[in-house]
Amino acid sequence: PKNLDIFPNEENKKYPELIINSNNCQVWFKQDNEFNLPRGQIEFEVKFVKNLCNNSEIKNEIISYLYNKIIKLELNEILYMAEESDVEFELNIKYDKLQIKIKGFNDSLKRGLEEFLINIKNLELNYDKHKEMFEMQKQEYIKYLNNMFLKKSYKVNLERVKMLLQTGYNDPKEILECLSTTEITLDDLINFKKNMFFETKSVWLIMGNIKKETAL
């Protein structure tokens, strides 16, 4: 960050306000009036079209899980640089939405978010580079799902609650059955990525030591 100024909060509002409300985008904004630190946070969720790629929900859930894993591996270098700059970044891709959270010094947020989004957008999946990675992640997913039922019952319940909160979906046994009976290939991930932003709606929350015009 190059600017650690604390911006005056003239409106001093208690709750976030809706500053953009269009057919495909909502933006909520809350300027910090409590902590007085040069920090901020951006959260947003992008909703995909229903029945993305004309797959079943459970197949799209598997595809999105594997795609999420590959993106995080590809972003390792930039995630390391972000961590060294005290920028926290979270990414979750689900069968029906993409969720991103980024927080840290407010002066770093815009540059950091742009860098992450450019890297996600420009990631081109191909067989030469990603076939082995894809197969490895698929086997790791199967192992993870199988091992879930070998844990103590309370840990199994915690895992399933976590999955429900993240996805709103699926029984691990159904996912395992789909993995064993349905062919899922790197082409499915490539197609998923190609169609992901075909028609979307997004909801944003921008808060912290940030001015409204910067949020806009």
Buried (B, 14 or more C-beta within 10 A) or exposed (E): BEEEEEBEBEEEEEEBEEBEEEEEBBBBBBBBEEEEEBBBBBBBBBBBBEEBBEBEBBBBBBBBBBBBBBBBEBBEEBBEEBEEEEBEBEBBBBBBBBBBBBBBBBBBBBEBBEBBEEBBEEBEBEEEEBEEBBEEBBEEBBEEBEEBEEEEEEEBEEBBEEBEEEBEBBEBEEBBEBBEEEEBBBEBBBBBBEBBEEEBBBBBBBBBBBEEEBBE
